[in-house]
Amino acid sequence: MISRARTKAIQGLIAGTLALSSHFPDADAASASSDDPFVDALVAEVEQGGLDVPDRVSVLRRLALSPSGAVRARVAESAGALSDEAPAALSLLRQLSHDAAGVVRSAAARGLAHFIEHASDPVRAAVESAWATAPTSDERVALARALGLATPDWLTDLALQELAADPSPPVRHAALDAAHAQLARNPAPYLELAAAHSADPDRRVRKSARHLLRKAEATGSPTLAMRPTASELRASRHRLRRALHDSRHSTALS
């Protein structure tokens, strides 16, 4: 257990760090790494398990309020390692997925990737279900990016198919980028996905889809006749919705 004196010292260090960084709110917003030794020491305590779980959560919650983009990004990545405090970790990741700084949103996606990579199958399915159907596009973008970074599981290709059909162009773009990252592991569904979006109304989505197809052609993967039929798309979405429904009943994570 952490002594009360040490806990109070840590809280004082957090307060001092936040006060100091408030004088330089944008100094490191473009960088995902923090050069502040105080922050590094605090986050190292979290990452190495040097604090009790409540203290780890408290440290990250306080640092998530820092005006420094680099500090918030560091928090986002570290939150993904709090598998023993899943609701708090996911709450932080959701919060930071909406951050005004792109570097922080990217870090939140990496944190989410780390979380689902190390989660049990039921927990991972529940998290992917919740984020794939989140009401805000920032969270859906974060999930798409995370799926491109994490080792795929049985739900990955279905989730990416659903995200690629999202009404928000940034979500579709992130899903196509994730499909590109996972192409070598499971070419068929991602080539179908690329073919289906090669004429997407959004230029960035079209570009990602066509880039994926060109990559497949360069490596000798078959790309002809890859566009799925309407019935195949409906069946795929039905499988995903059934998987999401089952996962919601297997575990409850908010």
C-alpha positions in Angstrom: 0.0 0.0 0.0 1.1 3.5 -0.7 1.6 5.6 2.5 -0.6 8.7 3.0 2.5 10.9 3.0 3.6 9.6 -0.4 0.1 9.9 -1.8 -0.1 13.6 -0.6 3.3 14.2 -2.1 2.2 12.8 -5.4 -0.9 15.0 -5.4 1.2 18.0 -4.7 3.5 17.1 -7.5 0.5 16.8 -9.9 -0.8 20.2 -8.8 2.6 21.8 -9.3 3.1 20.2 -12.7 -0.3 21.4 -13.9 0.3 24.9 -12.6 3.7 25.1 -14.3 2.4 23.7 -17.6 -0.5 26.2 -17.6 2.1 28.9 -18.5 3.0 27.1 -21.7 -0.3 25.6 -22.9 0.7 25.0 -26.5 4.4 24.6 -26.3 4.4 20.8 -26.9 1.0 20.3 -28.4 2.5 19.0 -31.7 4.6 16.3 -30.0 3.4 13.1 -28.4 6.4 12.8 -26.1 6.7 14.8 -22.9 10.1 16.4 -21.9 8.8 17.2 -18.4 10.7 14.9 -15.9 7.9 15.4 -13.3 5.3 14.1 -15.7 7.5 11.3 -16.9 8.1 10.2 -13.2 4.3 10.3 -12.5 3.3 8.4 -15.5 6.1 5.9 -15.0 4.6 5.2 -11.5 1.3 4.4 -13.3 2.8 2.3 -16.0 5.0 0.3 -13.7 2.3 -0.4 -11.1 4.1 1.7 -8.5 0.7 3.1 -7.2 -2.4 1.5 -6.0 -5.2 1.3 -8.6 -7.2 4.3 -7.2 -4.0 6.4 -7.1 -3.1 5.4 -10.7 -6.5 6.4 -11.9 -6.4 9.7 -9.9 -3.0 10.6 -11.3 -4.1 10.1 -14.9 -7.4 11.9 -14.4 -5.6 14.9 -13.0 -2.9 14.9 -15.7 -5.7 14.6 -18.4 -6.6 18.2 -17.5 -3.2 19.5 -18.3 -3.1 22.3 -20.9 -0.1 20.5 -22.5 -1.0 18.4 -25.5 2.0 16.1 -24.9 1.0 15.4 -21.4 -2.6 14.6 -22.4 -1.2 12.3 -25.1 1.0 10.5 -22.6 -2.0 10.0 -20.4 -4.1 8.6 -23.3 -1.5 6.0 -24.1 -1.0 5.1 -20.4 -4.8 4.7 -19.8 -4.8 1.8 -22.2 -2.7 -0.2 -19.8 -5.2 0.1 -17.0 -6.8 -3.3 -17.7 -7.5 -3.8 -14.0 -9.6 -0.6 -13.9 -11.4 -0.9 -17.2 -14.3 1.5 -16.7 -12.0 4.3 -15.6 -9.5 3.6 -18.4 -12.2 3.6 -21.1 -13.7 6.8 -19.6 -10.3 8.5 -20.0 -9.9 7.2 -23.5 -13.3 8.4 -24.5 -12.6 11.9 -23.0 -9.3 12.2 -24.9 -10.6 10.8 -28.1 -12.5 14.1 -28.3 -9.5 16.3 -27.6 -8.9 19.4 -29.7 -5.3 18.3 -30.5 -4.9 15.6 -33.2 -1.8 14.2 -31.4 -4.0 13.5 -28.4 -6.7 11.9 -30.4 -4.1 9.7 -32.1 -2.7 8.7 -28.7 -6.2 7.8 -27.5 -6.5 5.4 -30.5 -3.2 3.8 -29.5 -4.3 3.5 -25.9 -7.5 1.9 -27.0 -5.5 -0.5 -29.3 -3.4 -1.5 -26.3 -6.5 -2.0 -24.1 -8.3 -4.3 -26.6 -5.1 -6.1 -27.4 -4.8 -7.3 -23.8 -8.5 -7.6 -22.9 -10.4 -10.9 -22.6 -12.5 -11.9 -25.6 -15.8 -10.9 -24.0 -14.5 -7.6 -22.8 -12.9 -6.8 -26.2 -16.1 -7.6 -28.0 -18.1 -5.4 -25.6 -15.7 -2.5 -26.0 -15.7 -2.8 -29.8 -19.5 -3.0 -29.7 -19.8 0.2 -27.6 -17.3 2.2 -29.6 -18.5 1.1 -33.0 -22.0 2.4 -32.2 -20.9 5.4 -30.2 -23.0 8.5 -30.9 -19.9 10.7 -31.6 -17.8 10.1 -34.6 -14.6 10.8 -32.7 -15.0 7.6 -30.8 -15.8 5.6 -33.9 -12.7 7.1 -35.6 -10.6 6.1 -32.5 -11.9 2.5 -32.7 -11.2 2.3 -36.4 -7.6 3.4 -35.8 -7.2 1.1 -32.9 -8.4 -1.9 -35.0 -5.7 -1.1 -37.5 -3.1 -1.2 -34.7 -4.2 -4.2 -32.7 -3.8 -7.9 -33.5 -7.1 -8.7 -35.2 -9.7 -11.1 -33.7 -12.8 -12.7 -35.1 -14.8 -9.4 -35.0 -12.2 -7.1 -36.6 -13.2 -7.5 -40.2 -16.9 -7.2 -39.4 -16.3 -4.1 -37.3 -14.3 -2.5 -40.0 -16.9 -3.3 -42.6 -19.5 -1.5 -40.4 -17.3 1.5 -39.7 -16.5 1.7 -43.5 -20.2 2.2 -44.1 -20.4 5.0 -41.5 -22.1 8.2 -42.5 -19.1 10.2 -41.3 -16.3 10.4 -43.9 -13.5 10.6 -41.3 -14.8 7.3 -39.8 -14.9 5.6 -43.2 -11.4 7.0 -44.0 -10.0 5.6 -40.7 -11.7 2.2 -41.4 -10.1 2.0 -44.8 -6.7 2.9 -43.4 -7.1 0.2 -40.8 -8.0 -2.3 -43.5 -4.8 -1.3 -45.3 -2.9 -2.1 -42.1 -4.5 -5.5 -41.7 -4.5 -6.5 -45.4 -1.7 -9.0 -45.2 -3.4 -10.9 -42.3 -6.8 -11.3 -44.0 -6.8 -10.1 -47.6 -10.2 -11.2 -48.9 -12.6 -9.1 -46.8 -10.4 -6.0 -47.0 -10.1 -6.2 -50.7 -13.9 -6.4 -50.9 -14.1 -3.4 -48.6 -11.7 -1.4 -50.8 -13.6 -2.3 -54.0 -16.9 -1.3 -52.5 -15.5 2.1 -51.6 -13.3 2.8 -54.6 -16.1 5.2 -55.8 -16.9 6.6 -52.3 -18.3 10.2 -52.4 -15.5 11.4 -50.2 -12.1 11.9 -51.9 -10.0 10.8 -49.0 -12.0 7.5 -48.7 -11.7 6.9 -52.4 -8.0 7.5 -52.3 -7.5 5.1 -49.4 -9.6 2.4 -51.1 -7.7 2.7 -54.4 -4.4 2.7 -52.6 -5.3 -0.5 -50.9 -6.2 -2.1 -54.2 -3.0 -1.0 -55.8 -1.0 -2.5 -52.9 -2.9 -5.7 -53.4 -2.1 -5.8 -57.1 1.5 -5.1 -56.4 1.8 -8.1 -54.1 -0.1 -10.4 -56.5 -3.3 -10.6 -54.6 -6.4 -11.1 -56.8 -8.5 -7.9 -56.9 -11.0 -8.6 -59.7 -14.6 -9.3 -58.9 -14.1 -8.2 -55.3 -17.1 -5.9 -55.0 -19.5 -7.6 -52.7 -23.1 -8.1 -53.7 -25.9 -6.3 -51.9 -27.0 -9.5 -50.3 -23.4 -10.2 -49.1 -23.2 -6.8 -47.5 -26.6 -7.3 -45.8 -25.4 -10.7 -44.5 -22.1 -9.2 -43.2 -23.9 -6.4 -41.4 -26.4 -8.9 -39.9 -23.5 -11.0 -38.6 -21.9 -7.9 -37.0 -25.1 -6.7 -35.4 -25.7 -10.2 -34.0 -22.1 -10.3 -32.6 -22.6 -6.8 -31.1 -25.9 -7.9 -29.6 -24.4 -11.0 -28.1 -21.4 -9.1 -26.7 -23.6 -6.6 -24.9 -25.4 -9.4 -23.1 -22.1 -11.1 -22.2 -20.6 -8.2 -20.3 -21.6 -4.7 -19.3 -18.9 -2.0 -19.7 -19.8 1.7 -19.8 
